[in-house]
């Protein structure tokens, strides 16, 4: 198998691909490393290749990729390069003309995890909007989708536009199975027709590859994404952010387990057995989260182990697990606000995550009736594969 190289590897090896732009902006963070050297931050490799970067832009979690989830991040100076860093998650979510007008091109190089509500996706969307408005060319340095690219594994719901927010600004599925470069090509066709866009595709990548198939080490993309094992379950277990359960932030296995001090695990496991989620096994766990609900308290929880990655449908799994907990804990389970810099009130977080109104009422009224067939009716993706066809970079 040919080695996988990211877009940044190719640009660093051949800076002439940028056409000699004298003033370059770069959207990036510390999680953006070379495929050829996972210890080397992308911005250092680009600087050492002679690319004249004059300004950095940081997404949620900041340039360090270590700020707390949802926390506002201030502008700063990069300790590695001395360059100014404009935060795109805090005072602003979209770059203004003042920080773009003197640039000849903006590069985008941020790793993603393949779920619609991971905000790095929408930092790209908003940068495309700004570049289209202000006439600045944009180059996306592509990276693999860790969850792969086979559309048979895509899961909705597809976002209803009345649920738009900074965790979903376009009608795409939760598990979309495309790269950010491919999404950028879609958005140029559908949203930002005037943007001058180029995508530097990965070499050696195929649609069937999930992260383990690349043979590359995992670099944590944010504080609660320390492993591929967390990333593959995140499209489903992240839905628990909108509830009064912990997703085990600050432990070694966030998003691989959910729980609360009051959870009756035996009852949940018995209920799950009749709902039959595929591709996983469940075990009882105890953990103490360091942030979020029950920070510092021991939680009883359900630990999820993936036994068949091919059968895994994480969104369906998350919804069925939530139904089991809601059904067995009618007086304990409830929805919760989730305040962030993008949504200070924290209201309607479940609708923003799931992307559709009306699903919550099933959990409120009759969670015992939520079964695999009903969940399949929620998680279809419609014509998503056909809509993406013209934007695909990998086969």
Secondary structure per residue as TSV (DSSP state, phi and psi in degrees):
chain	resnum	aa	ss	phi	psi
A	1	X	-	360.0	135.0
A	2	X	-	-66.7	143.4
A	3	X	-	-64.5	146.3
A	4	X	-	-80.4	131.9
A	5	X	B	-124.6	138.1
A	6	X	-	-83.9	168.6
A	7	X	H	-56.0	-38.0
A	8	X	H	-66.7	-34.6
A	9	X	H	-60.1	-42.0
A	10	X	H	-70.2	-39.4
A	11	X	H	-67.9	-41.9
A	12	X	H	-63.6	-32.6
A	13	X	H	-78.0	-26.3
A	14	X	-	-143.2	79.9
A	15	X	G	-61.1	-17.4
A	16	X	G	-64.5	-15.0
A	17	X	G	-61.6	-20.4
A	18	X	G	-86.9	-7.8
A	19	X	T	75.2	19.3
A	20	X	-	77.2	26.7
A	21	X	-	-60.2	129.0
A	22	X	S	-82.0	-20.9
A	23	X	S	-133.9	113.9
A	24	X	E	-118.8	134.8
A	25	X	E	-103.3	151.5
A	26	X	E	-137.6	122.1
A	27	X	E	-91.5	120.1
A	28	X	-	-162.9	179.3
A	29	X	-	-157.1	179.4
A	30	X	T	-68.1	-18.5
A	31	X	T	-75.5	-16.2
A	32	X	-	-80.6	102.8
A	33	X	B	-119.9	169.8
A	34	X	-	-75.9	147.4
A	35	X	S	-67.7	-36.3
A	36	X	S	-73.2	-19.2
A	37	X	-	-156.1	96.6
A	38	X	T	-71.9	-3.9
A	39	X	T	-90.3	-7.0
A	40	X	S	-102.7	113.6
A	41	X	B	-59.9	142.2
A	42	X	H	-56.8	-40.6
A	43	X	H	-66.4	-30.7
A	44	X	H	-71.4	-42.1
A	45	X	H	-62.4	-41.0
A	46	X	H	-68.4	-42.3
A	47	X	H	-61.3	-44.7
A	48	X	H	-68.5	-21.6
A	49	X	T	-82.0	-1.4
A	50	X	T	91.6	10.2
A	51	X	-	-76.6	123.8
A	52	X	-	-79.7	73.8
A	53	X	E	-76.2	128.8
A	54	X	E	-116.0	-12.8
A	55	X	E	-154.9	139.1
A	56	X	E	-109.3	152.1
A	57	X	E	-126.7	133.9
A	58	X	E	-113.7	137.8
A	59	X	-	-83.9	-165.9
A	60	X	T	-52.8	148.5
A	61	X	T	76.5	-2.3
A	62	X	T	76.6	177.6
A	63	X	T	-61.1	-31.9
A	64	X	T	-75.8	-14.1
A	65	X	T	59.6	26.4
A	66	X	-	-124.2	-5.1
A	67	X	S	-66.9	151.7
A	68	X	-	-61.7	152.0
A	69	X	T	-56.1	128.7
A	70	X	T	77.5	-4.2
A	71	X	-	-76.3	138.2
A	72	X	-	-64.7	136.4
A	73	X	-	-116.8	131.3
A	74	X	-	-87.1	160.7
A	75	X	-	-60.1	154.9
A	76	X	E	-158.8	-169.2
A	77	X	E	-123.0	134.1
A	78	X	-	-72.2	121.9
A	79	X	T	-68.5	-20.4
A	80	X	T	-82.9	-37.1
A	81	X	T	-115.6	-14.7
A	82	X	-	76.5	6.3
A	83	X	-	-81.4	150.9
A	84	X	E	-68.5	143.6
A	85	X	E	-118.1	118.9
A	86	X	E	-93.7	118.8
A	87	X	E	-77.3	133.8
A	88	X	S	-109.8	25.9
A	89	X	S	-148.8	87.2
A	90	X	S	164.0	-112.3
A	91	X	S	-58.3	-32.8
A	92	X	-	-135.9	152.5
A	93	X	S	-112.2	-19.0
A	94	X	S	-124.9	136.7
A	95	X	-	-65.9	136.6
A	96	X	-	-90.1	169.3
A	97	X	G	-60.1	-32.8
A	98	X	G	-61.8	-28.6
A	99	X	G	-101.7	2.7
A	100	X	T	-118.4	-27.2
A	101	X	T	-65.8	-22.5
A	102	X	T	-95.5	8.0
A	103	X	-	-98.2	144.3
A	104	X	S	-89.2	-23.2
A	105	X	E	-163.7	149.3
A	106	X	E	-114.2	129.4
A	107	X	E	-97.8	142.7
A	108	X	E	-120.6	118.6
A	109	X	-	-143.0	88.5
A	110	X	-	-135.7	129.3
A	111	X	-	-70.7	153.8
A	112	X	-	-129.0	171.8
A	113	X	-	-121.6	3.0
A	114	X	S	87.8	13.1
A	115	X	B	-115.9	138.6
A	116	X	T	-55.9	-37.4
A	117	X	T	-88.0	8.2
A	118	X	-	-78.9	120.6
A	119	X	T	-70.4	-15.8
A	120	X	H	-57.8	-31.7
A	121	X	H	-57.1	-42.9
A	122	X	H	-85.7	-18.0
A	123	X	H	-64.4	-39.8
A	124	X	H	-64.1	-46.7
A	125	X	H	-56.1	-47.0
A	126	X	H	-71.7	-31.7
A	127	X	H	-67.7	-37.8
A	128	X	H	-60.6	-43.1
A	129	X	H	-61.0	-44.1
A	130	X	H	-67.0	-42.5
A	131	X	H	-65.1	-37.2
A	132	X	H	-64.9	-42.2
A	133	X	H	-67.3	-39.5
A	134	X	H	-102.4	3.6
A	135	X	T	73.0	30.5
A	136	X	-	-102.6	127.2
A	137	X	E	-62.8	148.3
A	138	X	E	-125.9	133.1
A	139	X	E	-122.0	119.3
A	140	X	E	-94.2	122.7
A	141	X	E	-92.3	104.1
A	142	X	-	-74.9	156.4
A	143	X	-	-139.1	159.0
A	144	X	-	-64.2	151.1
A	145	X	-	-82.2	116.9
A	146	X	T	-58.9	-25.0
A	147	X	T	-87.2	1.8
A	148	X	-	91.9	-173.2
A	149	X	-	-133.8	12.9
A	150	X	-	-81.8	122.4
A	151	X	G	-69.5	-19.2
A	152	X	G	-63.5	-19.9
A	153	X	G	-97.3	0.0
A	154	X	-	-66.2	146.0
A	155	X	B	-136.8	134.4
A	156	X	-	-85.7	-158.1
A	157	X	-	-62.8	151.4
A	158	X	-	-76.5	134.1
A	159	X	-	-58.5	127.3
A	160	X	-	-77.8	134.0
A	161	X	G	-67.4	-15.8
A	162	X	G	-77.2	-1.7
A	163	X	G	-106.8	18.0
A	164	X	-	-62.0	142.9
A	165	X	B	-165.5	-173.5
A	166	X	T	-75.9	-2.3
A	167	X	T	-107.2	19.8
A	168	X	B	171.4	101.1
A	169	X	-	-109.5	-2.9
A	170	X	S	-142.1	159.0
A	171	X	S	-78.5	77.1
A	172	X	-	-122.9	158.7
A	173	X	-	-71.8	165.0
A	174	X	S	-62.7	-55.5
A	175	X	B	-99.5	101.0
A	176	X	-	-94.4	-21.5
A	177	X	-	67.3	28.7
A	178	X	-	-133.4	164.5
A	179	X	-	-87.9	167.3
A	180	X	H	-64.4	-33.7
A	181	X	H	-62.3	-40.3
A	182	X	H	-69.1	-39.1
A	183	X	H	-61.7	-40.0
A	184	X	H	-60.4	-40.8
A	185	X	H	-65.9	-38.2
A	186	X	H	-61.7	-46.9
A	187	X	H	-68.0	-30.7
A	188	X	H	-62.7	-38.6
A	189	X	H	-73.6	-38.6
A	190	X	H	-100.6	-26.6
A	191	X	T	-121.6	-47.7
A	192	X	-	-122.1	69.8
A	193	X	T	-68.4	-18.5
A	194	X	T	-91.7	-8.3
A	195	X	-	-69.5	139.9
A	196	X	-	-90.6	102.1
A	197	X	E	-118.4	138.8
A	198	X	E	-132.9	143.7
A	199	X	E	-122.0	124.6
A	200	X	E	-93.9	104.1
A	201	X	-	-73.2	154.7
A	202	X	-	-66.6	150.8
A	203	X	B	-103.2	145.2
A	204	X	S	83.2	2.0
A	205	X	-	-94.3	138.6
A	206	X	-	-124.1	163.2
A	207	X	T	-64.6	-31.1
A	208	X	T	-73.0	-14.5
A	209	X	-	-76.4	126.0
A	210	X	-	-98.2	172.4
A	211	X	H	-53.5	-44.9
A	212	X	H	-59.1	-27.6
A	213	X	H	-71.2	-18.7
A	214	X	H	-75.2	-21.9
A	215	X	T	74.9	9.6
A	216	X	-	-97.6	148.1
A	217	X	-	-69.0	148.3
A	218	X	-	-81.1	128.6
A	219	X	-	-106.2	121.4
A	220	X	-	-53.1	128.0
A	221	X	S	-87.2	-16.9
A	222	X	S	-165.7	169.9
A	223	X	T	-57.4	-33.8
A	224	X	T	-100.9	21.1
A	225	X	-	-128.2	63.3
A	226	X	-	-79.6	-9.4
A	227	X	S	-154.3	161.0
A	228	X	H	-62.7	-33.2
A	229	X	H	-61.0	-36.3
A	230	X	H	-71.5	-41.5
A	231	X	H	-63.6	-36.6
A	232	X	H	-72.1	-22.1
A	233	X	H	-97.2	-17.0
A	234	X	H	-53.3	-39.5
A	235	X	H	-59.2	-19.9
A	236	X	H	-105.8	-46.9
A	237	X	H	-74.4	-19.2
A	238	X	G	-61.7	-23.0
A	239	X	G	-60.0	-24.6
A	240	X	G	-71.1	-11.4
A	241	X	G	-56.4	-26.9
A	242	X	G	-89.5	12.0
A	243	X	B	-125.9	-179.6
A	244	X	T	-93.4	31.1
A	245	X	S	-109.9	153.7
A	246	X	B	-88.1	142.7
A	247	X	-	-101.0	18.2
A	248	X	-	68.0	33.7
A	249	X	T	-60.3	139.3
A	250	X	T	87.3	-4.2
A	251	X	S	-96.2	-179.2
A	252	X	T	-78.4	-7.7
A	253	X	T	-137.7	54.6
A	254	X	T	-62.2	145.4
A	255	X	T	68.2	-4.1
A	256	X	S	-95.6	-4.9
A	257	X	E	-152.2	147.3
A	258	X	E	-133.9	149.1
A	259	X	E	-175.5	-177.1
A	260	X	E	-162.7	158.5
A	261	X	T	-60.4	-25.5
A	262	X	T	-96.4	1.1
A	263	X	-	-70.3	129.6
A	264	X	-	-93.2	92.6
A	265	X	H	-64.3	-40.3
A	266	X	H	-58.9	-41.4
A	267	X	H	-65.9	-40.0
A	268	X	H	-65.3	-45.2
A	269	X	H	-63.3	-39.0
A	270	X	H	-65.0	-40.7
A	271	X	H	-66.7	-40.1
A	272	X	H	-61.2	-32.7
A	273	X	H	-60.2	-31.6
A	274	X	H	-84.3	-16.1
A	275	X	H	-88.9	-21.3
A	276	X	-	55.4	60.2
A	277	X	-	-64.6	140.4
A	278	X	S	-98.5	150.6
A	279	X	S	84.0	6.3
A	280	X	E	-140.6	162.0
A	281	X	E	-124.0	153.9
A	282	X	E	-119.4	142.6
A	283	X	E	-138.6	158.6
A	284	X	E	-75.3	141.6
A	285	X	E	-138.8	157.1
A	286	X	E	-127.8	133.0
A	287	X	E	-150.8	158.7
A	288	X	E	-121.3	104.4
A	289	X	-	-68.9	150.9
A	290	X	S	-97.9	-10.9
A	291	X	S	-152.6	168.3
A	292	X	S	78.7	-165.3
A	293	X	T	-55.9	136.1
A	294	X	T	66.1	28.8
A	295	X	T	-55.8	127.5
A	296	X	T	83.9	-3.1
A	297	X	S	-106.5	143.6
A	298	X	E	-72.7	131.0
A	299	X	E	-110.3	142.3
A	300	X	E	-88.7	133.7
A	301	X	E	-145.4	174.4
A	302	X	E	-107.8	123.6
A	303	X	E	-100.0	133.9
A	304	X	E	-108.3	127.6
A	305	X	E	-117.6	128.5
A	306	X	E	-82.5	119.7
A	307	X	S	-102.1	-23.8
A	308	X	-	-141.6	92.9
A	309	X	T	-56.6	-31.1
A	310	X	T	-67.9	-32.0
A	311	X	T	-90.0	-14.5
A	312	X	-	-62.7	128.5
A	313	X	-	-126.2	89.9
A	314	X	H	-63.8	-34.0
A	315	X	H	-67.3	-47.7
A	316	X	H	-58.7	-42.6
A	317	X	H	-58.4	-48.3
A	318	X	H	-59.8	-41.1
A	319	X	H	-69.0	-39.5
A	320	X	H	-69.1	-38.2
A	321	X	H	-65.2	-41.6
A	322	X	H	-62.8	-40.4
A	323	X	H	-63.2	-39.3
A	324	X	H	-64.4	-41.0
A	325	X	H	-71.0	-43.7
A	326	X	H	-63.2	-36.0
A	327	X	H	-71.7	-37.6
A	328	X	H	-90.9	-7.5
A	329	X	-	-135.9	56.7
A	330	X	T	-59.7	-32.0
A	331	X	T	-90.9	-13.8
A	332	X	T	-102.2	-40.4
A	333	X	-	-71.5	133.0
A	334	X	-	-155.8	166.6
A	335	X	B	-79.4	156.6
A	336	X	-	-138.6	151.6
A	337	X	-	-72.1	156.4
A	338	X	-	-139.6	79.3
A	339	X	-	-66.6	136.4
A	340	X	-	-141.8	172.0
A	341	X	S	-61.9	-29.8
A	342	X	S	-83.3	-21.4
A	343	X	S	-143.3	75.7
A	344	X	T	-57.2	-32.9
A	345	X	T	-75.2	-23.7
A	346	X	-	73.4	5.9
A	347	X	T	-70.8	153.2
A	348	X	T	56.2	34.5
A	349	X	H	-67.5	-36.8
A	350	X	H	-63.2	-44.0
A	351	X	H	-63.2	-37.4
A	352	X	H	-66.2	-38.9
A	353	X	H	-71.6	-53.8
A	354	X	H	-73.2	-27.5
A	355	X	-	83.7	14.5
A	356	X	-	-153.8	137.5
A	357	X	T	-84.5	151.7
A	358	X	T	104.5	-22.6
A	359	X	S	-72.6	-36.6
A	360	X	H	-55.7	-37.3
A	361	X	H	-62.5	-27.7
A	362	X	H	-65.4	-36.9
A	363	X	H	-72.2	-33.7
A	364	X	H	-73.9	-38.0
A	365	X	H	-91.8	-47.0
A	366	X	H	-153.4	66.6
A	367	X	G	-61.2	-23.7
A	368	X	G	-66.5	-18.5
A	369	X	G	-95.3	1.4
A	370	X	-	-81.9	110.0
A	371	X	-	-122.9	-179.5
A	372	X	H	-60.0	-36.7
A	373	X	H	-66.9	-43.3
A	374	X	H	-64.4	-42.8
A	375	X	H	-62.3	-39.2
A	376	X	H	-59.9	-34.5
A	377	X	H	-68.1	-24.7
A	378	X	H	-83.9	-30.9
A	379	X	S	-102.0	13.2
A	380	X	-	-65.6	157.5
A	381	X	-	-117.9	3.8
A	382	X	T	58.2	-128.9
A	383	X	T	-94.4	25.4
A	384	X	H	-55.0	-46.1
A	385	X	H	-62.3	-42.7
A	386	X	H	-66.2	-38.5
A	387	X	H	-63.9	-33.6
A	388	X	H	-84.7	-15.4
A	389	X	G	-50.6	-46.9
A	390	X	G	-71.4	-12.5
A	391	X	G	-102.7	1.5
A	392	X	-	-75.7	137.0
A	393	X	-	-106.0	-16.3
A	394	X	-	-129.7	149.6
A	395	X	-	-124.9	360.0
